[in-house]
Amino acid sequence: MNKKLVNFIVKKYLRFDKKNPFISISAILAFIGVAIGVMVLIISMAIMNGTAKEFESKLFTMNYPISIYPKYQNSVNKQLLKELEEKYPKLKFSPYLTAQAIVQSGDKMGGAVIFGVNQNKEANINSIYKKATQGLKLKKYDIVVGEGISDELLLFMGDKATLYFTSLNPNGFSMMPKMKRFKYEASFRSGLHAYDKAYIYTSIEALQTVLHKDKNSFDGIHVFSNDAFNDINKLREDLKDQGVGIIGWWQQNGNFFAAMKMEKKALFIVLMLIILVASLNIISSLLMTVMSRRKEIALLLSLGASSKEIKSIFLRLGTIIGFSGILTGTALGFFGMWLLDTFDIISLPADVYGTSKLPLDLATSDLISIIIGAVVIVILSSYYPAKKATNIDVIDVLRNE
């Protein structure tokens, strides 16, 4: 194949055609369309990934990577906790008790879920709790509550709050709910309103005393792991005869993340249609070039140019237009991400999302999928006009045109 001839013709056809300006305009529109499509795809996938990871980090913290709970019995015993800590030194364990309660301060009341935890162990696996209790030495009947609760009940540091538990105490001829006054010491903010308005932490000893729980048993154990997907299988195998169940944070919120994943796929397909529509301009531009250059193509073929060289000319024309758009769109996509990350162009309500900045995180796999998808569309769009250019009847064209 004569590469010099192919390169010469490609450069000639890439110049602005003053006789047929619409051909050049169509090529420019194809370039712009591909660039915009790639840019929008990159920014959109980055936003989807960033949002998913932002929610994942919040749910990961408050739901814990792995939770062990009683399955065929009422509690998890201290002996099991000791065995797990010895066998899995890389994992972090935090035993807990939990109960539902009504919390009252003054004439204001609200429902809550209260967790009894060991301060040091819980701080090791829960960054939200650790931040709230940093520098504090909590006593037995001190509580740490979500900001939603403290705001609703107008709690100030050192205030007393009364908790009414759902379990009952016999009192003469009637049953009275168990109640105890706790001291408000700190509040936490997880970024998820449902948790901030419902969760309360106290010492595990406080709930053992108030609810008359066995000191050697717990309602469950929260586990921190850097590789929860593999560690949960190891724990499940070791604990299969212990009468306990194990669940991961992704199983607790499976429907939520499945919905986000489906939404991401749907968005990818819809936005890829932008590139597909732009590729129609590549087809139309090349077909118009073929029609307007019929005499030149016929002359080249009559002078000895091969069909392969003619096909290569138009295939290269289409790929240059398309690939230029892909590279420009990629650069614009990263520039757009930098703008959104650096400046508050889009500001989110921090009380809802936990951050005022738009979360951005472009996965390498997404970037590769976008580029491969765009490249395939561009090549397929260029192939048909290139094939059409080789089907010209040389004798007929030279005789009539």
N, C-alpha and C positions, 0 to 999 in steps of 0.2 A: 504493500500500500504506500502511495506517495504522500508522506506526512506533510511535506512542504506545501503541496497543492491543497491538502485539506486545511492546513492552518491558514493559508492565504485566503481561501474562500470564506472560512469562518470569520476571520477578521473583517473581511469586506461586508459580509451580511450583518455583522454586529453594529456597523455604523448606522447612524440615523438616515433613513431613506426619505429624501425630500419628495420624491415622486409618489411614494406610497407611505405617507406619515402614519397612517392608521396601524400599519404593521409594527412599526417601532413603538407606537403608543401602547399597543396590545402587549408587546414584550415587556415594556416598563411596568404596566399594570400587573402582569404575571409575576415579575420580580417583587413588586411591592406587596402583592397578595401573599406570596410564599413567606416573605420576611415577617409580615404582620402575624400570619398564622403561627409560625414558629415562636415568635416573641410571646404571643398570648398564651400558647401552650406551656412554654417554660414558666412564665409567671404564675399561671393558674395551677400547674402541678406543684410549684413551690409553695403556694398558699395552702393548697389542700394538704400537702405533707406537713407543713408547719402547724396548721390547725390540728391535724390528727395527733402530732407529737406533743403539742401543748396540752390537749385534753388527756393524752396518754400519761404524761408526766404527773398531772393532777390526780388522775384516777389511780395511777401506779402508787403514788404516795399514800393516799387515803385508804386504798383497798389492799395494799401490800402485795408483793410479788406472789407469795404463796401463803395460804392459810390452812392450818390443821384444825379440824373440828371433830367432836365426838360423833360417832356414827351409831354404834349399838349400845352406848352407855351415856350417862348423863354428863360426864366430864373427862378431861384429859389430865392425867396425874403428873405430879412433879417428877416421878421416877423416869417417865418417858422423856420429859424435857431434859433431864440430866444426861440420859443416854444419847439423845440427839446432839447435844452440845459437845459431847466427847467424840462422837463419831464424825460429826461434820464441823470441824473447827473453822472452816472458811465461811460458813453460813452464820447469820445472826438471828437469834430467836427472842421473841418477846411474848411471854404468856399474858393472858388477859381474862378478865371477867366482864360481862356485859349485862345491862339491864335497861328496861325502859322506865322512864320517870317523868314526872311533871315538876318543873322547876318554877319556884315562886320567889319574887322579890317585891316587897311592898304589896300593892294591889294588882301587880301584873303577873301573869302565869303563861307558861308555854310548855309544849312537849319536847322531850329530848331522849337521845340514846346515850347512856353513860357507860364509859369504859373504865375499868379499873386496871391500871398498868403499873409496871415497875419503871420509875422515871428514867433510870440509866439505860435499861434495855430498850425501852420504847424510843428514847432519843437516838439510839444507834440505828434504828431502822425507819424512823419517821422524821424527815427533815422539817416538816411543818411544825410538829410538836417540839422538836429540838430548838427551833428558832424562837418559839413562844416561851419556852422555859429556860432559855439561856441565862445563866447567872442566878437562877432561882434554886433554892433548896426547899422543895415542896414538902409540907407536912402531911400527916395522915389524912386530914379532912379538908385539904385545899383542892380547888378545882381550876381547870383550864377549860374555857368554853370558846365556842366559835363566835366570831364577831357578830354574826346575826343574832345570837342569843343575848350577848352583852348589850347590843344596841337596843334590842326590843325590850329588855328588862331594865334598861338604864343602870347597868351595874358599873360601879367604880371600884378601883383597887381597894381591897380590904373589906368590901361589902359582904354581908352574909346572905346566902340564898338557901331556901328550904327545898329539899328534894323529896317528893312523894313517890315511892316505888309501887309498882303494880302488885308485888307480893303483899300478903296481908298478915297482920298480927291479931291473934285472938285477944279481945278486950271485954271481959265479962260475958254478956249475952250477945255481943256483936263482934264484927271483924273490922279492924281499923287498918288503913294502909301504913306500911312502914314509912317513917319519915326521919330526916336528919338534916341538920343545918350544916352547910359547907361554906368555906371562906373562898371568895373569888380572888384569884391571884394573877391570872393572865388570860389573854385571849389569843386565838390563832386565826389566820386567814389563809384558807387553802386555795381560793380563787374559784371554788365551786360553791354556789350559794346553798345548794341542798345540804352540804356538809357543814358549812359555817352556821347554819340555822338549826342544826339538829345534834351535833356531836359535843359531848362533854367528857373530859378526862379527869380522873382522880387517881388516888393510890389504890393498888390492888388490895391492900390491907383494909381500907375503908369499906369496900364492898363486901369483903369477907366477914367483917364485923356486923355491918348493917343487915346483910342478907343471910347471916348465919351459914356461910359457906365453909366447907372443909378447906383448911389452909394448905393441904397437899394436892388440891385439884383446881383445875381451871376450866373455863368455857371454851378455850382454844389457844392456839399458839400462832402468832404471826411470824413469818419467816422472810428475811431479806436475802436475796440471791442475785448475783450479777449474771447468772445464766439460768434463769428460772425454768425455761423450757426443757432443759436437760435434767436439772436438779429435781424437778417435780416427779420425774419418772423414777429416779433413784429412791426418793423418799417413799413414793407409792409402793415400790417393790419391798422396801425394808419394813414398812408399816402395814402391809396387807393383812397381817394376823393380829393387829393391835386394837381392832375395833374403832378405828378412826378414819375419817375421810380427808382428802386433800383436794384443794381447788386453787387454781391460779387466777390472777387478776384478769387475764384475757378471757377466761371462762365466765367470770362474773359479769363482764361487760361485752360479751360476744356479739350480741345483736347490734349494739351501738357501733362497734368498729366494722362489723360486716356491712352495715348501712353506709358508712363513710367510704369503705373500699369500693362498694358498688357505685356510689356517687362519683368517685374519682374516675372509675373506668368509663362511666357514661359521659362525663365531662371530656375525657380524653378523646373519645370517639366523635363527639359533637364538634370539638374544636379542630380535630383533624380534617373535618369537612371543609374548614376554611382553606386549608392547603389544597384540598381536592378541587374546590371551586377555582382557586387561583391557577391550578394546573390546567384548567380548561382554556385559560388565556394563553398558556404555553402551546397547547394544541392548535388553537385558532391562529396564533401568531406564526407558527411554523407552517401550517397549511396554507396560509396566505402568502408566505414567503415562497413556498413550493409553486403555488399557482402563478405568482408574479415573475418567477425565475425559470419558468418552463423552457424558454428558449436557451438560457444559459446551461441548464441541466442537460438538455438534449445535445447541445453543442459539446459539452464536456464528455458525454457518453460517446458521441461520434468520433471524438479525437482520441479515444482510448481509455478514458477514465472508467474504472470498474464500478459496478453497482455497490460494492462494499465501501468504496471511497465516498460515493454520493450519500449512502446511508450514514456513514461516519460523520459527514459534514453536518447533517441536520440533527443527528443524535447529540453531537457535541454542542451545537447551538442551544438545544433545549436544556442540556445539563448545565451549561454555563449560566444560563438565565436562572434555572432552578437552584443550582448549588450556591450561586451568588446570593440568592434570596435566603437560603438556609443559613449561610454564614452570617449574613447581615442580621437576620432574625435572632440568631443565637447571641450575637454581640448585644443587640438591643434588649434581649431578654435579661441578660446578666446586668446590663446597665439599669434596666427598670427595677430589678431586684435590689440593686445597690441604692437607687433612689428611695424606694419604699422602706428599706432598712435604715437608711441614714436620716431621712427627713420624715416628719409626721404628716405625710400627704394624706394617709388614711388613718384616722385615730379611732380606736375601739374603746367602748366603755369598760374601764378596768374592773368595775365591780361585777361585771358579768363574765368577762373572759380572763380576769386575773392579770392582764397586761394591756397597756394602752397601745403597744406597737403591734403592727400586723405580723404574725409569725410566718417566717419564710424558711423553707428547708427543701432544696431541690435534691432529690435522690439521684445518684449516678445512673441507676437503672432507668429512671424516667427520662433523663436527658438522652440516653442511648436510644430508648424506644422512640422518642420524638424525632431524633435525627434519622434513624433507620426508616421510620414510617414516611418521613418527608422525602428521603432519597428514593425510596421505592416508587412513590407517587410521581416524582419528577421523571424518573427513568421510563416508567410506563407511559407517561404523557408524551415523552419525546420519541418513543419508539414508533408509534403509529404514523406520524407525519414523515419520519425518516424512511419508513417502509414504503409509504405512498410515493415518495420522491423517486424511488427506483422503478416504479411501475409505468413511467412515462413512455409513450410510444415515440421513439426518436424520429423515425421516418415521417410519421404523421405531423409531429410538431414542426419539424424543419420545413416540410412542404407547405403547411398552412399558415405558419406564424413567422 
